[in-house]
Amino acid sequence: MTSAAARPPTASYRLQLQPEFTLDDARRAVPYLAALGVSHLHLSPLLEAAPGSTHGYDTVDHGRISEQLGGEETLRALAAEAHGHGLGLIADVVPNHMALPVPERLNGPLWEVLKNGPDDPHAAWFDIDWTSQRGPVDAPERGRLLLPLLGDRLGAVLDQLVVDGEVLRYHEHAFPLRPGTGGLPLPELLARQWYRLAWWRLADEELNYRRFFTVNELIAVRTEVPEVFEATHGVLLRLHREGVLDGFRIDHPDGLADPRGYLRRLAEASGGAYTVVEKILTGEERLPADWPCAGTTGYDALRRIDGVLTDRRGAEKLVAAYRRDVGEPLDAAGSGRAGRAEMVAPGGALSAETARLVRLVGRICAEGPELADHSPLAVRRALEGLLTEYPAYRPYVVPGEPAPPEAVAVLAPPDGAPATERLVRELALGRLGRSAARDEFCLRFGQTASAVAAKGVEDTAFYRFNALLSLNEVGGLPERPGVSPEAFHAWCAEQEREWPDGMTALSTHDTKRSADARARLAVLAELPEVWAAECAAWTPAAGPCPDRSSAWLLWQTLVAAWPLPAERLVGVLVKSAREAKLRTSWKEPDEVFERRLTEYARGALADPGLCPRIAGFVRLLEPFARVNSLSAALLHLLVPGVPDLFQGGEEPLYTLVDPDNRAPVDLGALAVRLTDSPEPRPGDLAREKLHLTTTALHLRRSGPLGSYRPVAGRGPAAEHLVAFGRGERVLAAATRLPYGLHRAGGWGDTVLELPTGRWTDLLTDRHFIGGTVELSYLFQQLPVALLAEGA
């Protein structure tokens, strides 16, 4: 048997490790996952995280495998079991940030920096602007770290600060005291520390450490420093050298100073291990060709697969109906720009990051008279405009190298641009020479742009524009709903040509709605008038509506995940409203609005007449949602790339935004259902999807599928077919826009030409002879077909 380490994956299975699902639980699931047909287990972060972490992205110790998950010996036992079944392990790597945990001592390097200040050897680990905060009274020019975590202004909580030996305590928080300051009176003691304790509300404007987006509890790590890279990656690289780990998934590379440089260092250190990056490609953006990796984690595939199964014209009608009903003046693109603008405006969630760029420009302008006399206000306005309008996550400009054409196309100063705007654009492109400050600006502009994109669009606008929720996924383009079959085929061909081993995904731990939930919602685009009428009927039945956009969110959430208990529903609605930041927010929760929203949702579920009507509508959608679910699964499993399955997604999975989608899955029960009867049963979507999944996965494991080639149908309903060949011996065919197909009377005389030979549908064990086959006959049992020649 070829070892898993010696070959790229054919398919991976994402396991969300946490205290309720440990490495030992993963080990017990290996026989099932091998029987399912994947080649690799894709593990969430393995290093020690904050106590009780259910996701693992809040690392506190890079020097050990998480004891909460079972520790290194349990990981080795999992690897031995996996390798014994021919499976490899892919580890999720978090290079961008660590936790700022409670208690703070858990992050050892940060603890030393808090105690010893900018001269501590670990100070190079963290991305801190020491110049923006006045330092201790005896070293005011050295700066200090702002820690915005007090519940009120400092003066209001002084009596809650307690000196305990060499530690300063504030409730559950604990901070080291600078050596020699422990016996001082409290005011003087505070004035002499290398950190400044402050009210949490000051973070957005005064924070002087880079975060993961806007999460104060995740402090950025400077992985571009060689010794920091070695310290933070040493354990994982050692486990790779020892054959325990077989590949890596890189979390949020756009937060790094130089993503390409990081990947080059990782490739060199790992000997070119299989590596994919969580890079979000916006629109027609392409992954930089010089990144040494296998490809992305698959959000670009998600958009194309969802898109080819979404009715563009119907979605546009829904958008128009939504904007009329809600009174929304902005389209989806405008909503995205507004979200970005709010992030960088004074007082916005990323105002501190923007201010840091302004300070950098000030330092650059002070380096010589040729750049003098640009006011901070003009610089700020220029930056706000660029960050608001930047069309992708970030540019990839490396100081000392010519800027990539994509960055030049966006950032090159237009004719007649004001002098300060021209200055900022040229600095972002690295065109004004080299200095420490100029190089830093060039890199930091890209890091800031990525945070603005993520928080302004996906974590703001995508929670505001509720026309069709299935469009609002990471990397999505709700302003351009739907993907034509021609565009879908073109993307698949490019994927095969450029990134044949990149991941493809339908559901992840970050999707706002799972694939099957989105499959239901996609049907709504095919009956926009019916859906709008249904919404209009449901809205008054639940009582006083808090606002029209919330009603659209509520009804689609119910449809997507029906049936669901009130607690799940309310949790998603309140989180969505806070992320939207219109009527309430995480920073300033509006208890009155949230109570009204909660009562409205609970009222809907308690209404004895409304719930049967919702259930009836979901039943109306189910035959068409079934088609979408199975078609999406087939496309995901057969298009070029490495399909990454999210835990539980081999059967219908109707989960919502985290933490709803991160709950442990009963893999033991799935194993029983897999061995009980692998054959599909009419009307049993769970059996059908599980059978489709394992059949396609085993086909992939049996050998290379072959080159991709589009296949077209012929006849009146040909637009409802998406089909392609993989080599000369495999052909996949799926139904798209099933409600429209039903409304038009079915396939009629639409046919598909099979190449010469004897073909078997591996999903139904039906046989076909090469030549013309009617699609009504091909899809007699299932809305999809996986044909193999000579099988």
Secondary structure, 3 states (H helix, E strand, C coil): CCCHHHCCCCCEEEECCECCECHHHHHHHHHHHHHHCCCEEEECCCEEECCCCCCCCCEEEEEEECCCCCHHHHHHHHHHHHHHCCCEEEEEECCCEEECCCCHHHCHHHHHHHHHHHHCHHHHHECECHHHCCCCCCCHHHCCEEEEEECCCHHHHHHHEEEECCEEEECCEEEECCCCCCCCCHHHHHHCCCEEEEEHHHHHHHCCECEECCEEEEEEECCCCHHHHHHHHHHHHHHHHCCCCCEEEECCHHHCCCHHHHHHHHHHHHCCCEEEECCCCCCCCCCCCCCCCCEECCHHHHHHHHHHCCCHHHHHHHHHHHHHHHCCCCCHHHHHHHHHHHHHCCCCCCHHHHHHHHHHHHHHHCCCHHHCCCCHHHHHHHHHHHHHHCCCCCCCCCCCCCCCHHHHHHHCCCCCCCHHHHHHHHHHCCCCCCCHHHHHHHHHHHHHHHHHHHHHHHHHHHHHCCCCHHHCCCCCCCCCCCCCHHHHHHHHHHHHHHCCCCEEECCCCCCCECHHHHHHHHHHCCCHHHHHHHHHHHHHHCCCCCCHHHHHHHHHHHHHHCCCCHHHHHHHHHHHHHHHCCCCCCCCCCHHHHHHHHHHHHHHHHCCCHHHHHHHHHHHHHHHHHHHHHHHHHHHHHCCCEEEEECCCCCCCCCECCCHHHCCCCHHHHHHHHHHCCCCCCCCHHHHHHHHHHHHHHHHHCCCCCCEEEECCECCCHHHEEEEEECCCEEEEEECCHHHHHHCCCCCCCEEEEEEEEEEECCCCEEEEEEEEEHHHHCCCCCEEEEEECC
